[in-house]
Amino acid sequence: MIDRSLFTRTAAPPVIGKQRQLFLDDFLIDEMSGLTRTIHQPVKRGPLLTPDSEAGEIALQSRSVPQWNSEKKLWEWWYWAGGACEPYGPYKSTQLSLTQYLTSTDGVEWHKPSLGLYEWNGSKDNNVAMDPAMGHRALYHCIREERDADPARRYKALMGHHNRKPMVSADGFDWRPLEVDDIPSSDESHFFYDESQRRFVGMVKRGTVWGRSVFYVSTADFIEWREHGIVLHADDIDWANRLPRVLAAAADERYLSPPLIDEEDYIAETYQMAVMPYEGIYVGFPGIFNPAGAIPPPQMNHTGLNQTELAMSRDLLHWRRLCDRQVFLGISPWQADDGSVNWDTAQLLPCGHPLVMGDEIYIYYNACRFRGHKEVYPEKCRPYFNALSALALATLRLDGFVSLDGDARGELRTRPVTLEGESLRVNVDAARGRVRVAILDAETLKPLEGHALDDCDGVTSDDLRAAVTWRGTATLSPTARRRPVRLKFAIGGASLYAIWT
């Protein structure tokens, strides 16, 4: 006989433990009123590294984020330094980018060590990390994996500007190819290690009927790679957003307009997507390309804008776009406050997944001034084609992607949850308001004794890890712990980012 209870059994309530629970989606929410989700744009800290004109550099980019080396007690960063060259390839490219190497003690101040590995411009006194003969952007992604028991495989890389070849290294400089097939990809991708699943993940760009799209591949051993298929592509909402975003930049004299805006009804495309494993979920940073006009031969391609939005997933397969697809990391005005010319005036592309650094999230990104060659831009822009792009940093408060913002009577009630710890913590900005919490019986919705809203002292500060107290004590009663309960938040004039115990 079939046990029909197998088909009706409800899932156990989610556990609120040490892992922070964010409110990017409605996973924890039963009902709410008087609350709005607000996307928080990071604070741009300016360029960390700019092209060295004396060395012939005109552009810097990277598709790797800094890696911590516990043996050297240093951050290591592989990047590309591009210089002008004679036109080559089908699109008559005029830039050749070599893989180079940086170190830092704090992730902000970066230094170019003299590696002495390869001769370039007549000298080995440089930080060139890959043989220039290997060509344009040879080392595409690099990860230092200290968990690997084999020192010869301590570093993992995906090589190649088109398609990606897995390779391993003991030091990040001398690389050995593996006997595996290349991973199909066009000229954009992202790569990270997923600690929770113990697997390497690639988000690669391939063409589809939706234009440039994001595909997901993974491996546990860096040898056998699994294809999971397409996970993100642009749609009719992105296409509807395209022209207004282009025209907004063109109409605002503070910003650099795309130099060619024609009447073609182009589709927006997902240019790339970096992914950050964060507190049990995945935060995605889809780069949305909004084409504006066709660049004539021989360079081809399109002018337009590349800006970054937010998405989230719980399994890497199914993605939710956040906050009505508002721009998370967007273009800057042409001129900075100090009178200089900004770097991120046309394209902003994350180097990879952001890093948690103390109480902040560091977002390393490629800040690009133009999209298109010099001849299609106005005269004021042309001198800056000798300095096209830089490596830049933006920072965000911990958990600070999205908040639930309350008016005078904002309220939120969760679905049934289990509180695992001894006290409840919140990341809030209540400096101009107040956040109170009640703990309710999951079925009757009545407050547990001592944990009603009127018992709650409330949080009235801007605090990344405030303890919620009831009549002066933060310790949860035995009746509030390890049983299904609901949390009720009263959020008046304040912002809630995350909760945990």
ABEGO torsion letter per residue (X at the ends): XBBAAAAABBBBBBBBBABBBBAABAAABABBBGBBBBBBBBBBAEBABBBBAAAGBABBBBABBBBBBAAAGBBBBBBBBBBBBBBBEAAGBABBBBBBBBBBAAGABBBBBBAGABBBGGBABBABABBAAAEBGABABBBBBAABABAAAABBBBBEABEBBBBBBAAGABBBBBBBBBBBBBABBBBBBBAAAGBBBBBBBBBBAAEBBBBBBBBAAGABBBBAEBABBBBAAAAAAAAAAAAAAAABAABBBBABBBABBBBBBBABBBBBBBGGBBBBBBBBBBBABBBBOAAEEBBEBBBBBBBBBAAGABBBBBGGGBBABBBBBABBAAGBBBABAABBBBAEBBBBBEABBBBBBBBBABBEBAAABBAAAAAAAABABBBBBBBBBBGAABBBBBBAABBBBBBBBBBABABBBBBBBAAABBBBBBBBBAAAGBBBBGABAAABAEBABBBABBBBBBGGBABBBAAABGBBBBBBBBBBGBBBABBBX
